[in-house]
Every structure is written in C-alpha cells, then in structure tokens.
C-alpha cells in the first residue's frame, strides 16, 4: 500500500480543494489512523503529525476513530483547533 506523507496530504488539500471550489465556507480536516482494530472507546488524542511507529502504539480502535470524528464535528472549540489540518 502506498503511504502519502502527512505534510504532502495537507499541502495537496490546501492547493487543490480549497481554491478549486471557490467556496470560502468549505472547511476540512484529515483523520489519519494507524492500524484499525476492534475494541471499546477509550481516551484518545489528536496529534499534528504521524508518530514514529517504534516509539508509539500504532493501533486505533474503530470506536475511538468514530468518537473522535463525531467530537471534532460537534465540539466547536475542537473543530476550530483542527480545521485545515
């Protein structure tokens, strides 16, 4: 599987999506997960870049991904912090 670097992904979205739509109201964020596993929701954190796989646990539960996506959409302060990232 081809993995696109995080910095390139952000640049790509900023360059292609925002200017092409002409929509000043279009806002976006990217959720990039590690390996998905089944499991319960637990404490999670948003990170500004992918972590070194040798220094961090790289699996994310599907429940945490779903909860984090809902949280970033429903909690305005969280959305303001992570939009366009």
N, C-alpha and C positions, 0 to 999 in steps of 0.2 A: 504494500500500500504506500502511495506517495504521501509524504507528510509535508505540508507547506508551512514554512516558518511563521511564527506569530506576527512578527513585525511586517512581513510581506502581506499577510492576510489583512491587517489593519490598513496598510497603505493601499491595497487593492480596493477595499471597500470605500475608503475615502476618495479615491481617484475616480472609480467607475460608477458607483451607485449614486452618491450624493449629487455630483454635478449633472449627471445624465438625466435625472428625474426632474430637475428644475423645481423640486418641491422643497421649500425651505422648512417644512414641517416634518419631513422624513427623519426619523431618529432610529438608531440601530445600536445593537451591542452584539458581541460574539461570545458564545459559550463554547469553550473548547475543553472537552473532557479527556481524561485518561481512559483506561480500560473500564468498561461498564460491567458491573456485577449486580446480582440480585441482593437485596438486603433492605433493612429498615432505614428510615431517615435518621440522621444524626447531625451533630454540629458540622458545619461546613464553612469554608471561607473562599472569597473571591481573591484571585491573585492576578497581578498585572501582566505576568508573563509565565510561560510554562516552566515548571521546575525541573531541575536535574533529576533524572529517574534514579540515580544512585543515592540521592540524598533525601528523597521524599517517597511516600507511599503513592503509587500512581493509579490505584483503582478508585472509582467513584461508583456509589450505588445509584441505581436508576431513580430511587426515591429521592435522593439528595439532589440530583440533577433537576427533577421535576419541581421540587420545592424551591430550589434556587431560582429557576426560571420564573415561577409564579411570584416569588418575593421581589425580584428585580422589576417586574412589571407592576406590582401592586403597591410597593413601598416607594413613594416619590423620592425620598432622600437617597435611597439606594440607586434608583434609576438615574438621578442627577449625577451621582458619582461615577456610574459606569457607562452612560451613553457615549457613543462614538469611540468606544474602546473595545 
